[in-house]
Amino acid sequence: MSAPAPSVDCVVVGGGPAGLAAARTAARHGVRVLLIDENAELGGQYYRQMPAAFPSAGDGVLGRESVEGGRLIDEVRSLGVELCLGAVVWGIFDQRTVAVATRDATRRITAQALILAPGAYDRPVPFPGWTLPGVLTAGGAQNLMKGYRVLPGRRVLVAGSGPLLLVVAHYLLHGGARVAAVCEASAMRQLWRYAHRMLPHLNFVQQGYRYRQEIEAAGVPFLTGHVIRRALGSAEVTGAAVAPCDDDWAPIRGPEQSFDVDTVIVGYGFVSSLELSRLAGCEHRWEAALGGWVPVRSREMESTVPGVFVVGDGAGAAGSAVALEEGHMAGLAVAGRFGRLAGREYARAVSRARGRLLHLAGFRRVMDELYRFGPGLYTLAERDTTLCRCEEVTAAEALEAVREGATHVNEVKAWTRVGMGRCQGRMCGPALAHLIARATGRPVTDAGVFTPRPPAKPVPLAALAQESH
Amino acid sequence: MTQGDLRMTAAAERGRTLTMLVDGGELTAHEGESIAAALLAAGRRLTRWTARTGEPRGYFCGMGVCQDCLMTVDGLPNVRACMTPVREGLRVETQRGLGEWGVVP
């Protein structure tokens, strides 16, 4: 730690669509780029690649995105971007010095420009039985099917909100699983209201329509205005129940509909991974349309910390098309900083990227309205439902702390250990903030967020002991 | 436990087969698979029992975030099954609580 950390032009953290696009654009303009990702393969979740040891991807149904991603990955490699894979960024110090851990060593690198593309993860929603083996997230199910061609189960209930549910059901049916039902929390009423705004995006609409038709043809009930109510079982999932919900996605009391399933897949949208942008000291704001915090950014994707850019789903989940453009924009901005792109050429490239982002934003706004997150979902947890999966703290224990005067997530953490575990509060943080807001009658923003501390992810002590430069 | 192999048969050519040990029993997997993928393909959902209440847990987020699919791998506790590739002869154990440091033979 005594010698100064070695310096590189540009470090990109995250090898999904946003990070790959950023690395490509910056490298194309002659910027020296180091790209770091936690996975063994580039691609992130959306462009998830099959393991290198698999000789071929077989049929194309599950491979469309990985083929598209594969082309981008090849380009990034051929541009000479330095890769650091299977490596966890566990800390950011002095704004732009990243601490990277591999299995048995850590090192620090100072970036002149730092592009964060950490992605997002499925919004964790506590409900009775959500910790049972056999309950998994939509993203986890996708990875299993896309990345390894393995089905998560044989008889599956899919519950959540958004177009990803249709994609998951499509993959399940393709793989030969039985889908008991697809439960969409949004009521999906008066879809015609969106027709004129969707016209420029017909390709997306058609894709969604095709999935809906396939699900109907397979005889799978598509239940709108319904939420998961509970997963049943003692050693693992042996059944599940759903309930109708109101427009706030709170379950309506009354009879529940049960399904004989061995697997429950839940996907209520995404929350951005903000640990790194917080550790870098970036300012964040509450984005009501997404029901979550996002970093404050300039139009060039620069955060409030000079030289630190945040792109893709990690800056507000908006999907891969937006992620690619944001990554490209940040790549342009970095090339501009290094004097590799200037004057009219720079202005034209930036203005084109901005035009495409504006076009995509129109589609995003419709999706955000149609599937607007309903915080009533957080009333699914019953008193003895686990809120913090790591430290095994129940909703009742957290509420007890609130009753005794805690009004901020960090206070409940100190009193109950909620959020103190290995996931660093990623699983319980959003739910806890909503639980506090409901109990105190104050806005969810008042409940705040857990203070992030390095290591952002668990790092073996052996690796820390071997810190080198 | 679900029965049989959950690998989608026509959907991919897989890596060569290898044998690993799960709680002392042999399990066939394919090179390139994660520990979690190999276990789930065989219908095994359980990865650990929790420290406080002894609840069963398994694969949840599938992308290295939730820290729920922790297992003891070659004597090293708290290894994420979803992020760790299989290897010939790998010893994987269902973890109890916070796990114990095993002796690697």
Interface residues (C-beta under 8 A of the other chain):
Chain A: E38 N39 A40 Q45 M50 P51 A52 A53 F54 P55 S56 A57 G58 D59 V61 L62 Y121 D122 P124 T131 L132 P133 G134 V135 L136 T137 G139 G140 A141 Q142 N143 L144 M145 G147 Y148 R149 V150 L151 P152 G153 R154 H174 G175 G176 A235 E236 V237 D262 T263 S273 T386 R389 C390 E391 E392 G421 R422 C423 R426 M427 K457 P458
Chain B: M1 T2 Q3 L6 R7 M8 A10 A11 A12 E13 R14 G15 R16 H30 E31 G32 E33 S34 A36 A37 L40 A41 R45 L46 T47 T50 A51 R52 T53 E55 P56 R57 G58 Y59 F60 C61 G62 M63 G64 V65 C66 Q67 D68 L70 N78 C82 M83 P85
